[in-house]
Amino acid sequence: MSRDCLAPRAVLVYNGVMVKLIEKDVAARLAQFGRIAVAVSGGRDSVALLDALVNSGDHRGELVVVHVDHKMRGSESDGDREFVLRLAANYGVPVKTCEVDVPAFCLENGYGAEQGARIVRRRIFRDMVQSGEVERVLTAHHLSDQTESVLMHVFRGSGIEGVCGMKEDDGVVFRPLLAVPSETVAEYAAKRGLEWRVDSTNSDTAYSRNYLRHVVIPAIEKLYPTLEANVARLSQAARDAVGFMQGMTACVQSDRCGQTMPLSALDAPPAIASANVLKLLAAAGARVDSERAHIEAILELKNKKTGARVCLPHFYVAEKRDGYVVVYRDDGVKDLTEIPFGKGKFRIAGTNFEVSEGGEGSRLDERAIPPGSVFRTRRDGDVFTKFGGGTKSLGDWLTDKKVPVGRRDKLVVLAHGNRVLAVVGMEISDAVKVVDGSKVVVIKEEI
């Protein structure tokens, strides 16, 4: 289609009354943002959203299309990408395409296809917002998607936060159609004469969401035709309750061990204690597929011995330490990479760090670093002379620092043989401390 043939406003007509796809109050909230991206898969809903944004005048700032190619459906995925490129060109909107091998990502990290694709998209959208590339990424989630999400959380045994469903604006993603029924989006697309791609996997009931959409929900709606409206009211009530409780929750802190929270947070009144756990899981990125049983097991850590652990989905672990609970990821895979000491940006075992001649970070005397020193993960037999003196095994030093056992193999050290000169992000050895006349080099971990 050419842009010239598009109707002047993206509206539906009901009994002679013109109605926008994006409601007036939502459009007003959307208007506060300047440059935004709209996520377009090529499917009906995202195409309708793009059409509405381009033609309704609801957004007057800059607009860019973002398309994520998951590499999951071979030539069909290629066709989706080419369709979106043509569509964006016809609308006169710039497009950004991102290609990610989701099957490989899922295999490496232990995710199912649906979860893996969702996590990958979220990371891309988050990076676009955090980098300042756009202020928000818009998705075409509608009321039926919200119903499915809430029911899936209920069936998995979620707490009250799961019943809240998706937020209209979570700081990264803005969902302008969240209160719009799927039927309205379908009628809008038909009346506008839009074309779109059909994902062949959408009808595959082997996927849990598709089974819910095509089998479970239609069966429920035969008895309760107002299911979507009722779920929407329930979600709003849950959001009101959670909003109140979040004002009473404990703080989450990020450190070298993971995401931590005071152990006393587990001893709060039940509703607040559960909200604390969910907040901690969300901060650690461990919220996906965590169920009520996991929340209860974490709450029980307050009665366990120090070092007690709870295994969570996707290789996450919650562990009790002295005075706090920590959540971190432990996939059991040890990174054997070795990088010779030098300046630059590096990554080992999921840790990003930089070596430079200035700035903030751990300051070392470069002249005291022996030739042949390398960055690597810890090994049995490593010894460490802490800053200020006193040599002991690295394992004992990490115990003193209360670093969870499951996190220790993810630590990056600068070592010469079995002598550790620095633990990146934590401490340097007394052997490389800066004195008068030192040539200073800085190691900074990027958290």
WOBEL-V878243 format. One record per backbone hydrogen bond with DSSP energy under -0.5 kcal/mol. CO is the residue of the C=O (numbers start at 1). NH is the residue of the N-H. If there is no record, write none. Layout:
co = [CO | CO]
nh = [NH | NH]
//
This chain:
co = [2 | 3 | 9 | 10 | 12 | 12 | 13 | 14 | 17 | 19 | 21 | 23 | 24 | 25 | 26 | 27 | 29 | 30 | 35 | 35 | 36 | 37 | 37 | 38 | 38 | 39 | 42 | 43 | 44 | 45 | 46 | 47 | 48 | 49 | 50 | 51 | 52 | 53 | 53 | 62 | 63 | 64 | 65 | 66 | 67 | 67 | 68 | 69 | 70 | 70 | 73 | 74 | 74 | 75 | 76 | 77 | 78 | 79 | 80 | 81 | 82 | 83 | 84 | 85 | 86 | 87 | 88 | 88 | 89 | 94 | 96 | 98 | 98 | 100 | 101 | 102 | 103 | 104 | 105 | 106 | 106 | 112 | 113 | 114 | 115 | 116 | 117 | 118 | 119 | 120 | 121 | 122 | 123 | 124 | 125 | 126 | 127 | 128 | 128 | 129 | 136 | 136 | 137 | 138 | 142 | 143 | 144 | 145 | 146 | 147 | 148 | 149 | 150 | 151 | 152 | 153 | 154 | 157 | 159 | 159 | 160 | 161 | 161 | 162 | 168 | 172 | 173 | 174 | 174 | 175 | 177 | 177 | 180 | 181 | 181 | 182 | 183 | 184 | 185 | 186 | 187 | 188 | 189 | 190 | 197 | 198 | 199 | 200 | 201 | 203 | 204 | 207 | 208 | 209 | 210 | 211 | 211 | 212 | 215 | 216 | 217 | 218 | 219 | 220 | 220 | 224 | 226 | 227 | 228 | 229 | 230 | 231 | 232 | 233 | 234 | 235 | 236 | 237 | 238 | 239 | 240 | 241 | 242 | 243 | 244 | 245 | 246 | 253 | 253 | 255 | 258 | 258 | 259 | 260 | 261 | 262 | 263 | 264 | 265 | 269 | 269 | 270 | 271 | 272 | 273 | 274 | 275 | 276 | 277 | 278 | 279 | 280 | 281 | 281 | 281 | 282 | 287 | 291 | 291 | 292 | 293 | 294 | 295 | 296 | 298 | 299 | 300 | 301 | 305 | 308 | 310 | 312 | 313 | 315 | 316 | 317 | 318 | 319 | 320 | 321 | 321 | 323 | 324 | 325 | 326 | 327 | 328 | 332 | 333 | 334 | 339 | 344 | 346 | 348 | 350 | 351 | 352 | 353 | 354 | 354 | 355 | 356 | 362 | 362 | 364 | 364 | 365 | 366 | 368 | 370 | 373 | 374 | 375 | 376 | 379 | 382 | 383 | 384 | 384 | 385 | 386 | 390 | 392 | 393 | 394 | 395 | 396 | 397 | 398 | 399 | 402 | 404 | 404 | 405 | 405 | 407 | 408 | 411 | 412 | 413 | 413 | 414 | 414 | 415 | 416 | 418 | 418 | 419 | 420 | 421 | 422 | 422 | 423 | 423 | 427 | 428 | 429 | 430 | 432 | 435 | 438 | 439 | 441 | 442 | 442 | 443 | 444 | 445 | 446]
nh = [5 | 6 | 11 | 21 | 14 | 19 | 15 | 17 | 14 | 12 | 23 | 27 | 28 | 29 | 30 | 31 | 32 | 33 | 135 | 136 | 64 | 39 | 138 | 40 | 66 | 41 | 197 | 47 | 48 | 49 | 50 | 51 | 52 | 53 | 54 | 55 | 56 | 57 | 59 | 36 | 94 | 38 | 96 | 40 | 69 | 98 | 70 | 100 | 102 | 103 | 76 | 77 | 78 | 79 | 80 | 81 | 82 | 83 | 84 | 85 | 86 | 87 | 88 | 89 | 90 | 91 | 92 | 93 | 92 | 65 | 67 | 69 | 100 | 102 | 105 | 106 | 107 | 108 | 109 | 110 | 111 | 116 | 117 | 118 | 119 | 120 | 121 | 122 | 123 | 124 | 125 | 126 | 127 | 128 | 129 | 130 | 131 | 133 | 134 | 132 | 37 | 138 | 174 | 39 | 146 | 147 | 148 | 149 | 150 | 151 | 152 | 153 | 154 | 155 | 156 | 158 | 157 | 292 | 162 | 163 | 164 | 164 | 165 | 165 | 175 | 137 | 170 | 139 | 176 | 178 | 143 | 180 | 143 | 184 | 185 | 186 | 187 | 188 | 189 | 190 | 191 | 192 | 194 | 193 | 199 | 200 | 202 | 203 | 204 | 205 | 207 | 211 | 212 | 213 | 214 | 215 | 216 | 217 | 219 | 220 | 221 | 222 | 223 | 223 | 224 | 227 | 230 | 231 | 232 | 233 | 234 | 235 | 236 | 237 | 238 | 239 | 240 | 241 | 242 | 243 | 244 | 245 | 246 | 247 | 247 | 248 | 249 | 255 | 260 | 258 | 255 | 260 | 327 | 253 | 325 | 265 | 266 | 267 | 268 | 272 | 273 | 274 | 275 | 276 | 277 | 278 | 279 | 280 | 281 | 282 | 283 | 284 | 285 | 286 | 287 | 285 | 290 | 294 | 295 | 296 | 297 | 298 | 299 | 300 | 301 | 302 | 303 | 304 | 308 | 320 | 318 | 315 | 316 | 330 | 312 | 328 | 310 | 326 | 307 | 323 | 324 | 263 | 321 | 261 | 319 | 259 | 317 | 334 | 335 | 336 | 375 | 355 | 353 | 351 | 352 | 348 | 446 | 346 | 356 | 444 | 344 | 442 | 364 | 443 | 366 | 441 | 368 | 369 | 370 | 373 | 341 | 415 | 339 | 413 | 382 | 394 | 420 | 386 | 392 | 430 | 389 | 386 | 384 | 397 | 398 | 399 | 400 | 401 | 403 | 402 | 404 | 407 | 408 | 408 | 409 | 410 | 411 | 378 | 424 | 376 | 415 | 421 | 422 | 374 | 419 | 383 | 420 | 416 | 385 | 429 | 414 | 424 | 426 | 427 | 423 | 387 | 432 | 433 | 365 | 438 | 440 | 366 | 364 | 356 | 444 | 362 | 354 | 447 | 352]
//
